[in-house]
Amino acid sequence: MLGVLLMAAAGSMEPAEATVGREALLRWSGPPAAQDSWVEVTPLDSNEAARVYYGPRLGSLLRLGSHTVALVCVGAEGLATRCVRAPLSAGAVIEAAPVHGTQLIGRVLHGRQALAGARISVVPADLDSRRSFAVPLERDRNGRLVRDVATDSDGHFTIRQLAPGRFRLEITFPTGPIRHSEVFDVPVAKTAGRSGRAPQMDLGELVFDEGLTMHVAVLDEDGDPVIGAAVGGVQAAISAEIPHFSEARTTVSGIALLSGLDPGLPLTLRCRASGFITEDMIFDSPPGSVELRLRRPAGLEGQVVTEAGEPAEGATIAIRPSGGTVTSGRRGEFAFSGLVPGEYDIVASRHAERSTELRVALTASERKRLLPLTLYRGKEATGLVLDAKSRKGVAGAVVRSTWPPGAIDATTDADGRFTFSHPNEPDSAPAPVEIDAPGYPQASMPLPAVDDEGQVVLEIAKGGRIRVEAWDDSRDEPCLACSIVIQKPGGTAVILSTDGSGVAESGLLSRGYHRVVLERVRSLGSVVQVQGGATARDVIVEPEVTKTVTFGPGRGHLEVRVRAAPRGWLLVAASIEGQQVWEQEPDESYRIVRSLRYPTQLFLSNGAGVQVFAATVAREFEEPTLDVTLPLTEVSGILASEQIGRAGVALTIVEAASGQPSAWARTDDSGSFIVPYLRPGSYALRDSGGVLQTFTVVEGQPKNLGEVARVGTRP
């Protein structure tokens, strides 16, 4: 068996030449690696390029870089690629090996027609990553990794070997749409069959609606066709797990055909072309055709000079709202390109000089030359950075202006003092500044007015931290490389990634309210889906305090022991998060997974229409087992004989006081029903038309309601 051993450098435990921080190391274990074997290591916590190692090189010690988690795929000729999520923290050891796989076959239909020439790739079903990924299936004759196969003229496809696991297929149509299959499970295939071939798994026919074909005409401002423009469409329903994507490129006539669109869903359209501004359009439903006029970007250029008229080299020129900055050259010249038509504010600034600002309007394709921007010497002033609590000066603090950028760039001395020149006129708005000081969070504030002592005083406060502990409910393990977003109102978002223990800790944060969001990031192949906001916590950051935020575990294991449980009955566990059905264990107990965030109601079901309330598990319940005693009661009855269609009637028993459902039943062919285990109390029997009868249940006394007349049929 070919195998890979992954280790992370752990200080002096590894050879000196291999210990570089927490850099992960790769060793080939087992028999020597063959020429046709390979390993691909894809970081999941960054966009760093994947690394591939081939053949004999696997016998040496390899540095894989420093990552929280990576996807390690191991393959060899005649075997299926095996991919594992590998936490690369110090001391971690992960083994992976290529395995005997299962041949996967299927057929893709577009409506009733076979879809020829579609590209089929395999995606792990639950891959939490911000990067696109498809399982490398094999190596081609040139040694390159192959990640997809094509359907033939009849729409059939074959993937020669696929390792055990949960996957979905990504299908890219020749005409542009991208669709995904349902998730499927590939079983373990330890060895090939007697024929030497891998066992086969047939997914059957994957049928995708033909949908609507939309004609998109892409023209320039003169009405000429734009050739090779990329046109993409996204449609998403609230109930859909995965949005629908469609892509196409314009032909020589400037026409792109987006096919497979759902006529009942909104459409977001985006068009990109080299040398043009990207355009977006939103439709409540896709029209049959649409015309897009692409605009060419505008640009401007100019020169920055001193008050003596000399070129001002090294000045910072900023533009908003686009937010770009450039630095003037030796002759004071600068330029901006790729601008959307509209109005812009341009400001030029340089340390120790007063900035110059102007507003300019640009039209499409315009290349405007500005008049020289003149910088004048500013009025020198003294600043002081103080600790807000101790009132002592803060040494080594860097003070920079954010608008105009580059106008103030100073570092405080041992007493917390710095000198600068006012970047703006005395009557203008205060310049916003950022302060970065050792041991303090970054602070932003407007530059205050000069005080009575002729100086500007900036106060900064010590910050706190947020520690996040996250749990992955789907895998029932710490949330590995999960994305955490920390946002302060009006501030810049901080994005963290959890380590192998499901923990992430922020740097210093300013005091006050912060929102912490656990994002759901999922790779669907060529598309990445990001969802966030549903799982959030609000935190008040305090100076020199680390606040802990916990996400999960959202679900927990519980053994439910039902005394005198009816053999073969099912247990239904229902909460706000949904419901699950659990079968009885051989010892007649039920081992369930329940919500830890919300109360869970338990119901017994005979699987044939009768379901009765058994117990409620409080959110705070911490015991590993729950004992449930069923009451010795039984309620029965029969729908009145003169009624038509009394078989299969759905009935509900609700508490008389609260109206809360306690049981459900369905009548048999004779119109009869029996509901056992109903708790003592007062109830009402209902059908779809309303209340049929009220009654009281007493422990140990069967209750026969006799003939029950349905609403609207009573004499």
N, C-alpha and C positions, 0 to 999 in steps of 0.2 A: 504494500500500500504506500503510495506516495503521500508525504505529509509535510506540513509547514508548521514550524514553531515560531510564534511571535513573542518577543520579549521586549520590555521597555527598560532602558538604561536606568539603573538605580544606584547612583553614586559609585562607591569603590567596589561594589559587587561585580562590576564588569571591568574588562581590560581598560587601561587608562585611555587608549586611543579611541575607545568606543563610547566613553561617557561624555556626552554633550548635553547637559541639562537633563531633560526628560525625553531625549530623542529615542524613538522606538527602534528596535533592532529586529532583524529577520534572520532566522536560521532554518535551513532545510533539515528535517528530521526523517528518520527511517532510512530506506535504501537510497543510494545516490540518485540525484535528480537526472532524469533522462533528457536527451536533446530536445524532445518535443514537449516538455513540461514547461509551465510558466505560472507566474503569480502577478496579479494586478492589485495594487493598493490604491484605493480611491478615498481621499479624505472626505468625511461627511460634514465636518465643521468649518470648511473653508472651500474656496473655489480653486485651490491649488491643483494643478494638473495631476492626473493619476500617473502612477509609476508602474512600469511593467518590467519584470525580470524574467529572463529566459534561461532554460536549460542548465548547463554546468555552473553558471554564475550563482545559482541558488545554493551551491555548496559553501559559499563564503558568507562572512558576516556583512549584512547590508544595513545601511542607515535609511530609515523610512521617513524621517522628519518627526516633528513634534505636533501631535494632534490629540484631541480628546478621544475621537473615535474615527475609525476608518472601515470601509467595506473591503474585505480581503477575499479575492476570488482566485481559486486555484484550479488549474486545468491541465489536461494532458490528452494526447491523441487516444481515441477510443474510449474515453471516459467523459462523464458529465462534469461541467463546471460547478464547483461548490463555492458559495459565497457566504461569509459570516461577518456579522458586525463585531468589530474587535475594539474594545476599549484599550487605548494605548497609554494608559497611565503607568507610572513607575511600578515595576514589579509584576505587571500583568502578563499572563502566559495564555495564549490562545492557540489551539490546534485546528487546522483545516486540511482537507485532502480532497482531491477529485474522487468521484465515486461512480459506480455503475448506475446509469440513469434509465429513464423511461423515454421511449420515442413518442413524441407528441404529434398528432395529426389533426386536421380539421379542414373546414371549407368556409370561405367567406362569401356571403351573398349581399349584393346591394339591391334591395328590393327582391325581385325574383331572378335577377341576373347574377351570374357568377362574376366575382370581382377579380379580374386578372391584373397582375403586376403590382399588387399591394405589398407593402413592406411590413413584415410581422416581427416584432421584437418582444422580449420577455422582461417584465418588470416585477421585482419583489412586491408583494401585496402591501406590506406595511414598512415602507422605507422612509424614515423620517430624515429628510435632507433637503437643503435649499438648492441642490444641484440636480441636473438631469442625469439619468442613468438607465442603462439597459444591460442585462446580463450578457457578458461575452460568451458566445456559444461554442466557438472553436477558432482555430487558426487557419487562414487560407494558405495557398501555395507559396505566397510571398512572406509568410510568417506573421501577417497582421491579424489582429483579433477581429472576428466577425460577430456582429451584434444583431443581425436580422436575417430573415429569409424572405423569399418572394412567393406569392401565390402564382400558380400556373394558369393556363388559359381557362381551366374549369373552376378556378378559385381555390384549388386545393393547396395546402402547405404541409411541410414536414419539418419538424425540428428533431434532429437525429438523436440527441440525448439531452434530457433535462433532469437535474438532481431533485431529490425530494424537497418539498416545501410548498408554500402558498404563493401563488403568482397571479398576475393578470397579463393579458396580451395588449400591446398597443398596436393598432392597425392604422397605417398611414396610407390613405387612398392615393392612387396616381393623380387624381384631380385635386388633391389638397386636404380634404377632411381628415381629421385625426380622431379615432374612436378607440374605446377601451372595452375589453370583454369583462364579464363578471369574474370575480376571484375564483380560482380553482385550486385544488390540492393535488399534488403529485405524490403518489405513494412511494415507499422505499422499494428499490429494486436491487437486491444484493448482488445478483449475478445475472448474466444473460441467459436466455433460454437454451434449449438443446440445439437450436439452429445457429447459435452464436449471436443472434440478434437480440437487441434490447426489447423488453416487453413494451407493448404499445398501449397508448391512452388516446382515445378518440373524443375530441371536444364536440364533434358533430358539426352542425351548420351554425355559423355565427351570422345572424341576419341583421342588417342595418337598413333602416328606412331610406328610401330614395330621397325623400324630402324635397325641398324647393331648390332650384338652381337660380342663382342671382347673377345678373350681368352687371359687372362693374366697369364703367368706362373711365379711364384715368387719362386726363388731359393736362397740358401745361396752360399757362395764362394766355397763350396765343391760340389755344384750341387744338394744338397738335398732340398726337398720342404720345404717351410716355411709355417706352418699351422697358420691360423687365422690372416694373414696379412690384413690390411684394404687398399683397392684399391679404389681410387676415381678419377672421371673424370669430367672435366668442359668444356663445349662448349658454345661459345657465338658468335652470329652474330651481326654485327654493327646495323642492324635494329631491333634486338630482344630486347624487354623490359626486359626480365628475362632470364638469362643463363640457360642452361640445365645441370643438375647434375646427376651423376650416381655413385652408391656406391656398393661395394660387398666385401666379405671376402673370402680368400682362403680356400679351402677344405683340406682334409688330403693329397691330391695329389699336393697341392700348386697351384691349379688353381682357378682363380676368373673369373666370367663371367660378363662383363659390357654390359648391354643390352640397347636398345633404343637409340643408338648413331646415330647422323646424319652423313652420309658418306661424306657430302659436307662441313663440318665445321672443323676448327682446333680443336685439342684436347690437353688439358693439363692433364697429368696423374700424380698422386701422390700415393706413396706406403709407408705405415707405419707399422712397426712391432716391438714388444717389443724386446729389445736387439740388434736392428739393426739401421743403419743410414737411415733416411728418404730420399727417392730418388724421383726426379721429371724428367719427360720426356715430350717433346712437339712434336706433330706431326701436319703436315699440314692437314692431314685427318686421321681418325682412321684406322689403319691396322686391318686385320682380326685376327692377333695374335701377341703377343710380349712376350719376355722373359726378366724378370727383375732379376738381380743379386744383392742381398742386401749384403752390407758390414757391418761387425761388427765394432763398434767404437773402437778407440785406446785410450790409457791412458798413463799417465806418473806420476812419483813420485820422490821425492827428499828431500833434507835437506838443510836448510840455516844455516850457521855457522858464527861466528865472526872471525876477523883476528887472534884471539887466539885459534881458533878451537872449541870454545864452541858453543852449540846449540843457535841459535838466535830465541827466542820466540817472537811472535807478529810482525814478518816481513810480508810485503804485497808482494805476488807473483802474477804477472799479466801475462796473455797470450794473444797474438793477432796473427791472426785476429779475433779469436772467442770472445775476449773481456772480458773473465772471470777473476775474482780475488779470491784468497783465502788467509787466514792468517796462518802462520806457528804455529804449536802447541808447547807444552812445550819442546819437543825434537828437535824443529826446522823443523819438517817434514811437508810435504804438498803433495797434489795429485790432479790431474785433470783427469776426466773421460769423456766418451761420445764424444771423439774428432774425427772429420773427418780426414782420412789420408791426410797428406800434411806437409808443413813446418810451424813452429811456432816460434815466438820470445818470450822468457821467460825472465822476469826481476824480480829480488828480490830487495826490498828496505826497509829501515827503517829510521825513523827520526834521524837526526844527523849522518847518515852514508852514504857512497857512494854506489850507487846501482851497481848490477852485472847483466849483460845481456848475453844471449846466444841464438843461433838458433839451433833448433832440428827438424829432419825429422821423421815422424811417418808413418808406414804402417798400413793397416787394421788389426785389432785384436791385434796389438802390445801393450805390456805393458812395457814401457821403464823406467829404473832406471837411473836417472841423477847423475853425480858427484856432490859433495857438492858445493853449491853456497856461496861464501865468501863475506861478507860485511866488508868494511874497513871504518875507521873513516874518515868522510869528513872534508873539510876545512870550518871552521865557517865563516859566512859572515853576514853582516847587510843589511837589506832591508828597504825601505821607500815607503809607499803608499801615493801618492799625489793626490789632486783634480786638474784635468787638467786646470781648469779655475782660481781658487783662489790660486793655488800653495801651499795650506796648507795641513798638514798631516791629514790623515783620520784615526780616531780611531776606533777600533773594527772590522777592516777588516780581514777576514779569507783568508789566502793565502794557496792554496793547489796545489801540482803538479799533473797533469793528466797523465803524463808518464815520469818517473815511478810513479805510484800512491803510496801515503804514504811517499814518500821521503821528501816532504815539507808539513808541516801542522802547520801553525803558525798564531797567532792573533796579530794585531798591538796594540801598547800601545797608550797612550793619544796623543803622538806626531806623530803617524802613523808609528812607527818603529817596526821592528821584526827581529829576528835572525834565521838563518837557516844554514844548511850545504849543499854545492853544491852536488847534487845527481850524477852528471856526471863528467867524466874526463874533464880537461880544454879544450882539443882540440875537444871534441865531440859537437854534435848539442845542441843548447839551449833547456832546458827542458820547455815544455809548462805548464803554470800555470793558474788556475782560481782564481778570486778574488770575494768574496761575502762581500759587505759592506752595512751597514744600510743606506737606502736612495739612493742606487745606483743599477743599473742593474748588473747582473753577467757579469764580463769581463774576456775574455780569451786572452792570449798573451804569446809569448815566453819569458822566463826569460832572461832579457838583461844582457849585460856584466857589470862588476864592473866599476863605474865611477872613476874620479880623487880623490874623497873623500873616496874611498874604500867601497862604498855601491852600492846596486842595487836599482834603482828607478823605481817604477811602477806607471804609471799615469792612473787614471780612471776618467770618465766623468759622470755627471748626466744624467739620462735617461728620456725618455718620455713614454707616454702611448698611446694605441690605443683603442678607444671606437667604438664598432660595433653596429649598429642598423639594424636589419634584419626584413624583412617582408615575411610572408608566403602567396604567391599568390594563392595557391590552396585553402586555407581556408579564404583568405582575412582577415587576422588578424596578429598580431605580431608573429614572428617566435619563437615558444616556444621550448626550449631545442635544438635549431639548433646548429650544429657543426661548429665552426670557427677555422681555422688553420692559424696561423701567422708564417711565415718562413723568416728568414734572410739568404741570401746566405752563405753556409758554417756553419750555426748555427743549433741549435736544434729547432725543431718545437714546437710551443706553441699551445695547443689545448684548446679552450674555449667552453662553452655551454651558450647559451642565456637564460635569465630569462623570467619570465612571461610577461615582457614588450618587449621582443625581443631584449634585450640589453645585451651585454657582454663587460667587460673592462679588458684589460690586466694588468699585473703587470708592473713594470718598464722594459723598453726595451732599448737596446743600440741604440745610434743615428745611422742614416743611413737608407738605403733602406730596406723595408720589403714588402713581398707580403701577402695579406690577402685573404683567400679563404673561400667561403661559401660552405661547403660540403653538398651533398645530401646523407643522410644516411637513408636507408629504410630496415625495417625488413620484410622478405618474409616468415616468419615462422621459419624453422630451419636454414635458410640462411640469411645473412645480406649483402646487396648491398651498397657499398660506391662509390660515384662518386664525383669528385671535379675537379676544374681547369677551368670549363666553366664560372663560376661566380667568378671573382677575381678582386681585386683592388691593386694598388701599392701605397705605402705610404712612405714618408720620415719622419722618427721619429726625432724630435728635443728635446734637453734637456729641461726638466720641462714644456713641452707642451703636451696636450692631443689632438691627432688628431682623428676626427670622420669619420668613414667609414660607408656609407649607402648602404645596399642591398635592393632595392625595396622601395616602392611597385613597382613591375615590370608591374602590370596591374592596370588600373583604370576604373571606371564606367563613362559612357558618355551617355547622352540622345541626340539622333539625330532626329531632326524635319525636315522632308522633306515636303516642301510646295507642295500642290497638288500631294501628293504621290499616285501612283496607288494602289488601294486597293488589298491586298493579296500578294503584291510583297515582296520578302525577301531582307534583307540587308546583304551583305557579307563584313566582316572586315578582311583584309589581311595585314600581316606584315612579316618580316623575321622570326618571331617566329611561323608562321603558320596562318591559317585562321579559322574563325568561321562564322556560318550563324545564323542570328537573325530574328525572326518573328515579324510582325507588331503588336503593342499594340492596344487595343481598341480605343485609341485616335489617331491612325495612326502614332504614333512616334515609334522609335526603341530605346530600352534601351540595350546598348551593354557594353562589357568589352573589352578594347583595350590595346595595348602595351604602356607602358610609356618609354620604352627604344629605340624604333624605330618608324619611321613614319608609320601610318596606312592608307591604301587606302580603300575607301568605294565604293562598287559596288551595284547597284540595280539588282535583278534577278527575272524573272517571274517564275522560277522553271521549265521552259520548253525549256531551251537552250539559252535564251536571257539574257545577262548580260552586263550592261553598267556602265562606271565609273561615280561616283557621286561627290566625294570629297576626299581630302587628309587631314588627321589630323596630324599636326606637333607633334613631340615628346614633344615640349615645351608647347603645348596647355594646358591651365589650367582651362578653363571655364567648368562648369558642363553640358552645353548644346551646341549643334552645329546646326545652322540653315542652311539648304541646299535648294537652289532654283534650280529647274530643268529647263533647257532650253526648249523652245517650238520648238522642231525639230523632224523630222522623216525621216529616210533613209529606202528606200525599193527597191526591185528589184526581178528578177527572173532569174534562170539559163536558159541558152539557151535551147530551146525545143528539138533540135536535140541530146542533150546529154543523155546518158544512166546513170541511177543511180543518178539522181539529188536530190532525196529525202534524208533528214537526213544528208546533207553535212555540215560539221563544217566550219564556216567562222569567220574570225577575222578582225576587223577594227583597224588599227594602225595610229598613228599620222604620217603625211608625213615627218615631219622634224626629229623627234627623233626615230621613229619606235616603240614607246611605245604603247602597246595595250590599246585601249580605250573601246572596246566592243567586245562581242562574240555573235554569232547567229547560228541557225541550220535551214536549209530549211525544209519546210513542204512537204507533199506528192506531191504538184504541183511544187516544186522547188522554192517557193517564200520565202521571208524573210522580216521582218520589225524590225527596230531597232529605238526606240524612245529615246529622251532625250540626244542625242549626242551633245556635246558642239560645238559651232561654230568654224570652222577651216578647215584646209586641211588634207585629210585622204587618205589612200589606203585600198582597200578591198582585202583580201588575203584568199586563201585556202591552203591546204597542199602542193600544187604545186608551189605557188608563188603569185605574185600580179595579180589580175584580172582587177582592174580598180581604177583610182584615181578620187577624187571628192572633192568638197568644200561644207561645211554645213553653212547655213546662218540662223540666228535666225528668227523664224516665217515663214520660207519657207520650206515646205516639199520637200525632194529630192528623186525623183524616178530615179533609175539608169537604168531602163528598163531591157532588156535582157542582161545578163552578160555571156560571154563565158569563160569556164574554161581553164586553161593552158593545152596545149597539144591537145585541141579539136578545136582550131580556124582553119578556112579554110586557 
